[in-house]
Amino acid sequence: MADDLRARFTTSLKEAMLAKAAVRVSTLRMITAKLKDTDIAARPSGVTQVPDEQIVAMLRGMTKSRRESVELYRQGGREELAAKEEAEIAVIEGFLPQQLDETAMQAAVAAAIAESGAASIKEMGKVMAVLKAKHAASLDMAKAGPMVKAALGG
């Protein structure tokens, strides 16, 4: 599937260039450059192209840093820069798998707790491992953590 995601980047870049969509073109170039860096960083471990899970993690990291930038730009009164970052976030999120909604997330947390047999907050790691194994692409682990903690009575 990594080739599929890589192919989507290339196809989207070509379409954006033809449509003269400047923000989309620059964001897609940024994504492909970051992907190339990620591939290069993985070479010492014998990997020529990182798998989809790492590409998705890379994209999530890119959106997270942009969200932080938006906050800082807004605090500094730089609305035009915040808007630019938000436009980039929209492009990047178009390549991410659909996130679970609140109800589905709570169901996934409950299922992971049942599967892991966790009974206390000390066993939170077991639950998080199950969630990551089953829902890594579609679950925001930063939101799942507090949910797991609350469910385990922490």
Secondary structure as a PSIPRED ss2 file (coil, helix, strand):
# PSIPRED VFORMAT (PSIPRED V4.0)

   1 M C   1.000  0.000  0.000
   2 A H   0.000  1.000  0.000
   3 D H   0.000  1.000  0.000
   4 D H   0.000  1.000  0.000
   5 L H   0.000  1.000  0.000
   6 R H   0.000  1.000  0.000
   7 A H   0.000  1.000  0.000
   8 R H   0.000  1.000  0.000
   9 F H   0.000  1.000  0.000
  10 T H   0.000  1.000  0.000
  11 T H   0.000  1.000  0.000
  12 S H   0.000  1.000  0.000
  13 L H   0.000  1.000  0.000
  14 K H   0.000  1.000  0.000
  15 E H   0.000  1.000  0.000
  16 A H   0.000  1.000  0.000
  17 M H   0.000  1.000  0.000
  18 L H   0.000  1.000  0.000
  19 A H   0.000  1.000  0.000
  20 K C   1.000  0.000  0.000
  21 A C   1.000  0.000  0.000
  22 A H   0.000  1.000  0.000
  23 V H   0.000  1.000  0.000
  24 R H   0.000  1.000  0.000
  25 V H   0.000  1.000  0.000
  26 S H   0.000  1.000  0.000
  27 T H   0.000  1.000  0.000
  28 L H   0.000  1.000  0.000
  29 R H   0.000  1.000  0.000
  30 M H   0.000  1.000  0.000
  31 I H   0.000  1.000  0.000
  32 T H   0.000  1.000  0.000
  33 A H   0.000  1.000  0.000
  34 K H   0.000  1.000  0.000
  35 L H   0.000  1.000  0.000
  36 K H   0.000  1.000  0.000
  37 D H   0.000  1.000  0.000
  38 T H   0.000  1.000  0.000
  39 D H   0.000  1.000  0.000
  40 I H   0.000  1.000  0.000
  41 A H   0.000  1.000  0.000
  42 A H   0.000  1.000  0.000
  43 R H   0.000  1.000  0.000
  44 P H   0.000  1.000  0.000
  45 S H   0.000  1.000  0.000
  46 G C   1.000  0.000  0.000
  47 V C   1.000  0.000  0.000
  48 T C   1.000  0.000  0.000
  49 Q C   1.000  0.000  0.000
  50 V C   1.000  0.000  0.000
  51 P C   1.000  0.000  0.000
  52 D H   0.000  1.000  0.000
  53 E H   0.000  1.000  0.000
  54 Q H   0.000  1.000  0.000
  55 I H   0.000  1.000  0.000
  56 V H   0.000  1.000  0.000
  57 A H   0.000  1.000  0.000
  58 M H   0.000  1.000  0.000
  59 L H   0.000  1.000  0.000
  60 R H   0.000  1.000  0.000
  61 G H   0.000  1.000  0.000
  62 M H   0.000  1.000  0.000
  63 T H   0.000  1.000  0.000
  64 K H   0.000  1.000  0.000
  65 S H   0.000  1.000  0.000
  66 R H   0.000  1.000  0.000
  67 R H   0.000  1.000  0.000
  68 E H   0.000  1.000  0.000
  69 S H   0.000  1.000  0.000
  70 V H   0.000  1.000  0.000
  71 E H   0.000  1.000  0.000
  72 L H   0.000  1.000  0.000
  73 Y H   0.000  1.000  0.000
  74 R H   0.000  1.000  0.000
  75 Q H   0.000  1.000  0.000
  76 G C   1.000  0.000  0.000
  77 G C   1.000  0.000  0.000
  78 R C   1.000  0.000  0.000
  79 E H   0.000  1.000  0.000
  80 E H   0.000  1.000  0.000
  81 L H   0.000  1.000  0.000
  82 A H   0.000  1.000  0.000
  83 A H   0.000  1.000  0.000
  84 K H   0.000  1.000  0.000
  85 E H   0.000  1.000  0.000
  86 E H   0.000  1.000  0.000
  87 A H   0.000  1.000  0.000
  88 E H   0.000  1.000  0.000
  89 I H   0.000  1.000  0.000
  90 A H   0.000  1.000  0.000
  91 V H   0.000  1.000  0.000
  92 I H   0.000  1.000  0.000
  93 E H   0.000  1.000  0.000
  94 G C   1.000  0.000  0.000
  95 F C   1.000  0.000  0.000
  96 L C   1.000  0.000  0.000
  97 P C   1.000  0.000  0.000
  98 Q C   1.000  0.000  0.000
  99 Q C   1.000  0.000  0.000
 100 L C   1.000  0.000  0.000
 101 D C   1.000  0.000  0.000
 102 E H   0.000  1.000  0.000
 103 T H   0.000  1.000  0.000
 104 A H   0.000  1.000  0.000
 105 M H   0.000  1.000  0.000
 106 Q H   0.000  1.000  0.000
 107 A H   0.000  1.000  0.000
 108 A H   0.000  1.000  0.000
 109 V H   0.000  1.000  0.000
 110 A H   0.000  1.000  0.000
 111 A H   0.000  1.000  0.000
 112 A H   0.000  1.000  0.000
 113 I H   0.000  1.000  0.000
 114 A H   0.000  1.000  0.000
 115 E H   0.000  1.000  0.000
 116 S H   0.000  1.000  0.000
 117 G C   1.000  0.000  0.000
 118 A C   1.000  0.000  0.000
 119 A C   1.000  0.000  0.000
 120 S C   1.000  0.000  0.000
 121 I H   0.000  1.000  0.000
 122 K H   0.000  1.000  0.000
 123 E H   0.000  1.000  0.000
 124 M H   0.000  1.000  0.000
 125 G H   0.000  1.000  0.000
 126 K H   0.000  1.000  0.000
 127 V H   0.000  1.000  0.000
 128 M H   0.000  1.000  0.000
 129 A H   0.000  1.000  0.000
 130 V H   0.000  1.000  0.000
 131 L H   0.000  1.000  0.000
 132 K H   0.000  1.000  0.000
 133 A H   0.000  1.000  0.000
 134 K H   0.000  1.000  0.000
 135 H H   0.000  1.000  0.000
 136 A C   1.000  0.000  0.000
 137 A C   1.000  0.000  0.000
 138 S C   1.000  0.000  0.000
 139 L C   1.000  0.000  0.000
 140 D C   1.000  0.000  0.000
 141 M H   0.000  1.000  0.000
 142 A H   0.000  1.000  0.000
 143 K H   0.000  1.000  0.000
 144 A H   0.000  1.000  0.000
 145 G H   0.000  1.000  0.000
 146 P H   0.000  1.000  0.000
 147 M H   0.000  1.000  0.000
 148 V H   0.000  1.000  0.000
 149 K H   0.000  1.000  0.000
 150 A H   0.000  1.000  0.000
 151 A H   0.000  1.000  0.000
 152 L C   1.000  0.000  0.000
 153 G C   1.000  0.000  0.000
 154 G C   1.000  0.000  0.000
